[in-house]
Amino acid sequence: MDLAAAAAARDATDPLAGYRDRFSIPDPDLVYLDGNSLGPLPRRTRTAIAETVDREWAGGLVRSWDRWLDLGTRAGALLAPLIGARHDEVALSDQTSVNLYKLAEAAVGADPSRPDIVTDVDNFPSDRYILDGVARRHGGRLRDVPADPTVDDVAAAVDERVGLVSLSLVNYRSGALADLKGITALAHDAGARVLWDLSHAAGVVPVDLAGVEADLAVGCTYKYLNGGPGSPAFLYVRRDLQGALTQPIAGWWGHDDMFGFEPGYRPAPDIRRFLTGTAPIVSMVGAAEGIALCADAGIEAIWAKSQSMTSWFIELAHEHLAALDFEVATPTGAGRRGGHVALRHDAAWPIVQALRDRDVIVDFRHPGIVRYGFSPLYNRYHDVAAAIEVTADVVASGSYRTYPDLPAAVT
Ligand SMILES: Cc1ncc(COP(=O)(O)O)c(C=O)c1O
């Protein structure tokens, strides 16, 4: 199998090829396909963080808060066009899990007659735990729909007791892309709000939150947005809902006049009311840099390359890996998948370890899934071809058999 020439031809005409140099990739031969878990370091981020630490923290000390205070809403405004939101509808704060809790609680708390929440059985576990807790605290329950739900699946679960539908736009395991427009419209027709988790979509899939009139959304910045480990998450609240919803963690950063130090809580009228406490400024600077890089490339160009890479990968997987007992677990149709491709194999975990030892970094998800995450700003078509070739080799040669079967702590 010689795919190198085909990959080189594609790389030669790739309009985003130049962006790879903007990242600090430790080794030119490394095939890094785990940016859907942790994106690599953008070079500018190192400089920006160094300036924040040396000049603003070490030099400016507390005086630097003047320039830091609104970083979360400024970074949110930068992110907004990437997810189809208006500039004042997005802010960076906390973690995805915490933001999901705040927005789910705000939505369900607004209508006591609708305490039930609809989600899918394969939604990210943290989301499921939090949604279950919110529903129970309001005397309701979590209603499950099948994994990778269709509009009809959701329709079958929604009635007048459901106040919220909360789904991931791209499933973290299968890579399936949900019908943002159809599900949002269906939930609205039934009188429920929708809360989208965009963690596996932001920075790779163009999302039209305002266009579909989505109510609420959250997502992380350390995957395709390359914000860095543990970088702050984002939250989106549609403009007309901001004044109407009350989030449960009434902290001073959500107060209308935070430096007035009033004894009672008076929420800000805008997106700031969904903030809580002091922002992690150094991490926030990393998130802002990562977002700026995606914004510079443009989400449509990123998405075009993403689809091109994943469709080529799927085609090659059918051609070269099916005979080695791999099965494509991601929906294959255009418009039905996000930025990563999941392959199912009984020996998925040993295969992942064997690939990592051959400098092809992918990850494992239960049960028996190898995830290949393609991030258009730094991945090359060379990486697509190499992933197929090395995967075929570790299985055909049997080299994966020397690795343990049981998953490690971090997979
Ligand atoms: C889809 C999805 N939602 C939520 C989370 C949780 O994010 P956090 O750990 O930042 O709360 C993750 C983490 O990977 C995720 O993939």
The ligand as an ORCA input file, in Angstrom:
! r2SCAN-3c Opt
* xyz 0 1
  C     -18.798     16.376     25.164
  C     -18.153     16.730     26.464
  N     -18.888     17.362     27.389
  C     -18.362     17.695     28.580
  C     -17.050     17.428     28.887
  C     -16.526     17.804     30.238
  O     -15.716     18.926     30.152
  P     -15.035     19.530     31.480
  O     -14.134     18.473     32.017
  O     -14.276     20.708     30.968
  O     -16.089     19.880     32.425
  C     -16.246     16.789     27.941
  C     -14.823     16.482     28.232
  O     -14.086     15.961     27.456
  C     -16.820     16.427     26.698
  O     -16.105     15.784     25.765
*
